[in-house]
C-alpha cells in the first residue's frame, strides 16, 4: 500500500465457500463481484480503426463497418467489439500477429494454405487469415466463453465458409493429417508457449515451409522462449518488438 510496507492482495474466487476459507486463514474482507463483461466495461470509448498493412481494417463497432468499407474499398473490414475474450486487435501482440499474417499471405499468394489458431480468443486471427486467402481455419480455445465470443464474431463478420471454432486444450487436441496447417498462430503467454512448442510442431503440415507465428512474449522472456522453440525443432525467421512484447515467426528445421 502507498506509504507503508503492506501488500494488498485481491483474490477472485469461484464461490463464497472458497472466499470464506481464505478470509478465515488470512483476514481481510469479502464482497460479491458483479457478473458482467469486464473487458467490454473497461474498454476505451471511440477506439479508432486499426489499419493493418494495406489489407485489413479492424473496427470496434458495427456502425463503423460500412463507412470504412466505403473509405477503403480495397481492404477487408473486420468488426471485433470488446467482449469477454482477448483479441480486438488493439493489443500489440494481436496487431503484430495480424501484420505477420498479412506478410505471410502475400508470400503465399496463388498457393493453397491452411491456418490453425491456437488459443483463438475472439477468433480475430483465424477470421483475418480467411480474408487474406487461407482455404480454411481451425480455431480453438481452452475457455468456453472465448469460443462463444468467437462464434458470435463469425456471425457478426459474415459467417465465412471454411472456418471452425471449438473448445480444446493445446496439450490434448491433436489434428488429423488433413487438419494440419501450413500456418499456425499462437498468441499465448510465454510459459505456456514454452511447454506447447512440441505440440505446435505437430500441428504444421509435413510439407516444407510451414510457419509458426507466436506472440504474448515479454522482452525479458524472449531468449528462453526462443531456446524452447529451438529445442522443439524450430528456427527463427523473424522477430518483432512492439512495446514490451515480442512476436516471432518460426519455421520447422529441416
N, C-alpha and C positions, 0 to 999 in steps of 0.2 A: 504494500500500500504506500502511496506517496508520503514521504516524510517519516517513515517508520521502517522497521525491519520485518514487518509482517508480510506474508504472501497470501493472497486471496485465491482460492481455487473454486471454480464453478464446475459442477459435475451434472451432466444431463442423464437422468435415469429413465428407464422404460416404464417404471411403475412406482407407486407410492411406497411399496414394501421395500424396494431396493433403496429408495431415498431415505426412508426411516432408519434403515440399518447403518447407512453412512452417518446420518445425523447422530445416532446413538454412539457411534465409535469416535467421531471427531468433533461433534458440536456443530454450531452454525445455525442456519435457518433453511427451511424448505418451503418452496412455493410452487404452485402449479403453473406450468408453461402453456400458454395458449397454443392450440393445434392450428397452425397456419403455415402458409408457404413463406418462410422467412427469406428465401432467395428473392422472390418477387417483391416482398415487402420492403427490402432494403436496397433494391436495385435503383441506381440513379435515374432520374427522370430525363426525358428528352435526349436519350442516348443517340449520338449522331450515327449515321450509317457507317458500317465498316467496309472499306474498299480493299479487296484482295487482288493484287496484281491488276490486270485489266479484264479479269474473268468473273469475279464474284462481287456481289454487294449483299451484305448481311444487315438486316434491319430488325428492330426490336418490337415493332408494332405492325399489325396487318394494314393499318391506314397508310403506312409508308411504302407498301409494295408497289402499287400502281404508279405513283409518282416517280419512283426510282426506275421502274421499267421504261417509262416514257423518257426519262432523262438519260438512261444508259441502255439503249436498245440492244447493244451487243453483249451485255453481261447477264449472268444468271442472278436473279434476286431471290434471296432466301430470307424467311422470316422466323426468328427464334426469340420469342419473348423470354424474359427471366422467369424461370419456374423452378420447381423442386428437383433440379438436376443440374449438373455442371456442363457448361458449354454453350454460351451465347455468342462466342466469337471474340468478345472484347478482352478476355484474359490473354496475356501474352503467349501462354502455351498453346491455346487453341488457335490464335491468329497465326502463329508460326507454323503449326501443322497445316493450316489451310494454305499458306504460301508454298510450303513444300509439296503439298498435293497438286497445286496449280503447276508447279515446275515439273513434277513427275508426269502429270497428264500431258503437258506439252511435249515432253521427251517420248511419250508412248503414243503420240498421235498416229492414227492409222493402224494401231495394234489392238489386239484383244487383251484386256486386263481386268482382273477382279480385285476387290478390296475386302479386308476384314478389319472392322473397327472394334478394338478390344477396350472394354470399359467405355461404352459409347456415350454415356450421359444423355444429353438431349438428342443425339443422333446426327449432329451437325456435320461431322467429318464423313460419315458414310453417305449422307444425302449429297454433300458437296461433291464427293467422288463420282457419284452417278451423273450429276450435272456436268462434270468435267470430262465424262467419256467412259467411265468404268462400265463394264457389262452388267455386273451385279455387285451387291454389297451385303455382307453378313455383319450385323451389328449386335453386340451383346453386352450386358452389364450385370454385375452381381446384384445390384439394387433393383428391386421390383418397381419402386417409384420412378427410377430413371427410365426403365423400359416403358412404363406407362406414358411418361412425358415424351419419350422418343416416338412412340406410336402416334401420339397426338400431333407431334410436329410433322410426321409424314403426311397425315391428312391435311394439315394446315398448308403444306407446300405442294400439294397436288397429287399425292398418292402415286409416286413414280413406280413403274414396274421394275422388278429386279432387285428389290431390297427386302431384307428380312430382319426383324428385330426380335430378340428373345432374351430370356434370363439365363445366365450361365456363369460358371466360375472358371476363370482362366486356368486354374490348376486341375480342373475336372473335364472340361469340354475339349474334345479332340475332333478336328474337322475330318471329314472323309476325303479321299483323294480328289474327288471332283469339287470339293468345297475349298481346297487350299488355294491361296491367292497369290498374285504377283506383287501386291502391295498390302502390307499390314501396317495399321496405325494404332499406337497405344499411348494415349495421353494419361499416364498414371503417375503415382508417386514413385520416387527413385527406389525406395526399399522394395516395393512390390515389383518394379521392373527387374531389379537385380535377381530376384528369385524366379521371375517368369521367363527370362530370356531363353532357356532351353525349350520351354513350351512354345514360345513365339517362333522359334526357329522351325518347329514342325508345322506351323501354320502357313509357311511360304511354299509356293509351288516348287517342285523339284527342278523346273527349268531354270537355267542360269539367268541372272539379272534381277532376281527378287529383291525387293526393298522393304526395309522395316523403318518406319518413322516413329520416333519416341519423343516424348516430352514430359513435363512435370518434374524436371530435374533442377534442383538448386545448383548454383555455380560451384559451391563447395563440395557437391556430391558428384560432379561430372566425371572426375578421374575414376572414382570407384565404380561408377555406373558403366563407363566405357570398358573398364577392366573386366567386369562381369559379362558384358556383351561379347568381348573378345574370347573369353573362356568358353562361351556358348557357341562359338563359331561364326561370329560376325566381325566385319571390319568397317571402319568409319569412312564414309564418303563425304560427309559434310557436317559441320557443327554450327549452330546459330545461337546467339545470345540475345535475349530480349529482357532488359532489366536484370533481375536476379535469377531469371530462368534460362535454362539451356535446353535446346532441342537437338536431336541427332538424326541423321539419315544414315542407315547402316545397310550393308548388303551381306549376303552369305559368302563366306570364304570358300574358295574352290580348292 
